[in-house]
Amino acid sequence: MIEIKTSKAIFFMETKNKKDTKTFDSIKVMRQIRDKLSLEIMNMSFEEERAYLDKLLSKGNKK
């Protein structure tokens, strides 16, 4: 609840609850993608990692 005081009156404003249940957890998905990618490139050299990431990025642009 938010209280707003003015020289003549006090107003109380309540915010309506937004949808409480999530249908998609973007943070969870982002962490899963990051963890999978980290495992895939963990033992690669810089050059191998760069080539792998370039290949992934070029795949994404073709969609």
C-alpha positions in Angstrom: 0.0 0.0 0.0 1.3 3.4 -0.8 0.5 6.4 1.3 0.5 9.9 -0.3 0.3 12.9 2.0 -0.7 16.3 0.8 -1.4 19.5 2.7 -5.2 18.8 2.5 -5.7 15.0 2.6 -4.0 11.6 2.8 -4.6 9.2 0.0 -4.0 5.4 0.1 -3.4 3.6 -3.1 -3.3 -0.2 -3.4 -1.7 -2.0 -6.3 -3.5 -4.9 -7.8 -1.8 -8.2 -7.6 -0.4 -9.3 -10.9 -0.6 -12.9 -12.1 1.2 -14.9 -9.4 1.9 -18.1 -11.3 4.6 -18.0 -13.9 4.0 -19.9 -17.1 7.6 -19.4 -18.2 10.7 -18.9 -16.0 13.1 -17.0 -18.1 15.9 -16.9 -15.5 15.7 -20.7 -15.1 16.0 -21.2 -18.9 18.8 -18.7 -19.2 20.8 -20.6 -16.5 20.2 -23.9 -18.1 21.4 -22.6 -21.5 24.5 -21.0 -19.9 25.3 -24.2 -17.9 25.0 -26.4 -21.0 27.2 -24.0 -23.1 29.8 -23.9 -20.3 30.0 -27.7 -20.2 30.4 -27.8 -24.0 33.2 -25.3 -24.2 34.9 -26.1 -20.9 38.0 -28.0 -22.4 38.3 -26.1 -25.6 41.1 -23.8 -26.6 40.3 -20.1 -27.3 40.4 -20.8 -31.1 38.1 -23.9 -30.8 35.7 -22.0 -28.5 35.7 -19.0 -31.0 34.9 -21.3 -33.9 32.2 -23.1 -32.0 30.5 -19.9 -30.9 30.7 -18.5 -34.4 29.1 -21.6 -35.8 26.3 -21.3 -33.2 25.7 -17.7 -33.9 25.6 -18.3 -37.7 23.0 -21.0 -37.1 20.8 -18.6 -35.1 20.9 -16.0 -37.8 19.7 -18.4 -40.5 16.4 -19.1 -38.7 
